[in-house]
Amino acid sequence: MTRRDRAGLVLLVALTIAAPLVALAVVRRDIPEAHAARDPFEAMRADSAVADSAAFEALPVALRPLLDVRSAIDAAAADTLALHECIQMDGRAPEELRRRLQLRFADSSAAVLYAIADRRSGALARVEFLRRTPRAGQRGFIWDALRNRTTSVWWFETARGLSRRGERGELPRGGPVPRAIRGLARQLLVASCADSSTNSPMNPISGSRN
């Protein structure tokens, strides 16, 4: 074997060893880049989809028609509703995202869904859901991440409108309602939404404009 042949053999062996190591380094570098490129709100919704769906299935029968507005959240539902307005508002900090969806249905009932989340991680910080039914009253649920607490509020309908003082109580943490309203918020955060500077929506609960 000549010196040139030996040199060629050494080079071939070196390349054979180095190639997998280089490929592994490239793959490892691409993994965090791919995760970083994934939208955090899309990721949170996808990762929670099964559990969120199970929560709606587990809701008490009386609460299902009240809470399950999933089909009305996406912008595609706007043509079938009396009112569908979603606005994105400035947060208290650059990393905070706030959205509010206001709905009015054909039966004159109305709903408001409000969510606060972290832009970087997609994690929810607060969710508020209100549903008003004519001649029946208004029901609200508020979930707060800081205390991991869900509060239920009820306002009775009177001859003069909603009662000023509503019944209030805390819901069990492991129940389906807290999970269901967080599921609504996760869906809202990936829906099409207008910037607050270009929209002045009517509040379907009070009928007034902000």
C-alpha atoms as one frame of an Amber mdcrd trajectory, in Angstrom:
protein
   0.000   0.000   0.000   1.468   3.342  -1.027   1.682   6.406   1.191  -1.108
   8.023  -0.824  -3.354   4.983  -0.350  -2.693   4.961   3.405  -3.502   8.673
   3.657  -6.756   8.124   1.753  -7.746   5.270   4.034  -7.088   7.328   7.174
  -9.183  10.196   5.778 -12.054   7.839   4.913 -12.061   6.339   8.419 -11.996
   9.810   9.996 -14.948  10.963   7.905 -16.882   7.795   8.745 -16.465   8.495
  12.469 -17.086  12.230  12.276 -20.210  12.220  10.100 -22.618  10.737  12.702
 -21.251  13.073  15.374 -21.818  16.114  13.182 -25.323  14.934  12.290 -26.162
  14.376  15.976 -24.959  17.866  16.855 -27.120  19.380  14.116 -30.203  17.445
  15.277 -29.672  18.446  18.898 -29.323  22.055  17.869 -32.480  21.893  15.753
 -34.632  20.410  18.555 -34.719  23.516  20.795 -35.052  25.725  17.725 -38.101
  23.754  16.596 -39.679  23.991  20.056 -38.980  27.714  20.183 -40.660  28.169
  16.801 -43.848  26.428  17.994 -46.499  28.943  19.037 -46.942  28.592  22.826
 -50.726  29.054  22.682 -51.109  26.452  19.950 -48.894  24.108  21.970 -50.906
  24.593  25.162 -54.179  23.965  23.366 -52.883  20.845  21.612 -51.371  19.411
  24.789 -54.597  20.030  26.746 -57.148  19.089  24.068 -58.001  15.610  25.356
 -58.377  16.647  29.001 -60.348  19.781  28.058 -62.767  17.733  25.964 -63.215
  15.255  28.824 -64.037  18.144  31.179 -66.913  19.280  28.963 -68.244  15.742
  28.804 -68.148  15.586  32.619 -70.038  18.850  33.176 -73.332  18.642  35.076
 -76.238  18.465  32.636 -77.580  21.850  33.756 -74.254  23.576  33.053 -73.471
  22.137  29.628 -75.656  24.494  27.565 -74.478  27.399  29.707 -70.738  26.765
  29.429 -70.211  24.953  26.157 -69.733  27.812  23.697 -66.805  26.140  21.917
 -68.541  26.230  18.550 -69.060  30.006  18.869 -65.492  31.048  19.660 -63.870
  30.786  16.237 -64.375  33.658  13.806 -66.117  31.288  11.377 -69.126  31.278
  13.718 -69.627  35.047  13.446 -72.118  34.779  10.581 -74.424  32.577  12.644
 -74.493  34.816  15.734 -76.205  38.098  16.532 -72.878  39.388  17.861 -69.329
  38.036  17.751 -66.570  40.472  18.710 -63.105  39.515  19.869 -60.563  42.134
  20.882 -56.964  41.873  22.005 -55.962  44.418  24.617 -52.651  45.705  25.895
 -51.345  43.839  28.919 -49.937  45.347  32.079 -46.519  44.085  30.987 -44.984
  43.279  27.559 -45.200  39.538  28.169 -48.900  39.673  29.119 -51.678  39.023
  26.603 -55.328  39.841  27.260 -58.296  38.922  25.081 -62.033  39.392  25.414
 -64.738  37.715  23.358 -68.313  38.966  23.446 -71.179  36.922  22.052 -74.914
  37.274  21.600 -76.959  34.285  20.503 -80.203  33.948  18.560 -82.158  33.303
  21.788 -80.961  36.711  23.102 -78.655  35.114  25.662 -75.156  36.591  25.815
 -71.683  35.606  26.931 -68.337  37.204  27.693 -65.065  35.273  27.805 -61.958
  37.048  29.098 -58.461  35.582  29.335 -55.039  36.722  30.524 -51.986  34.678
  29.550 -48.199  34.781  29.259 -47.008  35.383  25.685 -43.777  33.445  26.224
 -45.080  30.230  27.794 -48.762  30.309  26.825 -49.722  29.717  30.466 -53.053
  31.117  31.605 -53.127  33.609  34.474 -56.848  34.356  34.725 -60.079  33.359
  33.003 -63.511  34.957  33.404 -66.698  33.631  31.833 -70.132  35.267  32.069
 -73.391  33.998  30.596 -76.639  35.929  30.815 -79.984  34.352  30.029 -83.041
  36.625  29.649 -85.469  36.412  32.573 -83.212  33.882  34.306 -80.175  35.839
  35.472 -76.450  35.844  34.944 -73.912  33.174  35.894 -70.185  33.781  36.119
 -67.054  31.730  36.710 -63.644  33.187  37.532 -60.462  31.109  37.595 -57.307
  32.606  39.063 -53.944  30.872  38.571 -52.255  32.593  41.502 -54.563  30.904
  44.022 -55.661  28.083  41.708 -59.198  28.969  42.706 -62.449  29.037  40.751
 -65.272  31.234  41.996 -68.883  30.870  40.896 -71.144  33.932  40.985 -74.875
  34.189  40.311 -76.942  37.331  39.773 -80.720  36.967  39.959 -82.977  38.629
  37.415 -85.458  41.078  38.933 -88.144  43.359  37.528 -85.516  46.117  37.429
 -82.778  43.994  35.924 -79.989  42.022  37.516 -79.716  41.977  41.288 -76.835
  43.977  42.707 -75.723  41.246  45.072 -75.121  37.804  43.697 -74.530  34.506
  45.380 -70.867  33.549  45.444 -69.059  30.309  46.177 -65.807  28.473  45.500
 -65.764  25.382  43.264 -63.676  22.235  43.892 -60.291  22.417  42.159 -60.555
  18.974  40.636 -64.017  19.471  39.165 -64.808  19.787  35.452 -65.885  23.447
  35.506 -62.416  24.969  36.171 -60.912  22.804  33.447 -63.710  23.606  31.008
 -63.400  27.384  31.301 -59.625  27.139  30.911 -60.290  25.094  27.782 -62.458
  27.921  26.429 -59.660  30.384  27.138 -57.076  28.229  25.367 -59.336  28.145
  22.311 -59.807  31.923  22.459 -56.059  32.540  22.516 -55.575  30.844  19.136
 -58.668  32.373  17.482 -58.645  35.374  15.150 -58.950  38.571  17.153 -58.909
  42.290  16.355 -56.652  44.779  18.088 -58.420  46.957  20.653 -57.336  50.129
  18.856 -59.448  49.172  15.810 -62.557  47.979  17.614 -64.996  49.391  20.152
 -67.265  46.457  20.946 -70.689  46.468  22.499 -70.895  44.667  25.807 -73.619
  42.025  25.320 -74.181  41.744  29.066 -75.045  45.390  29.698 -75.840  46.469
  26.131 -73.500  49.466  26.418 -70.365  50.400  24.535 -66.992  50.930  26.231
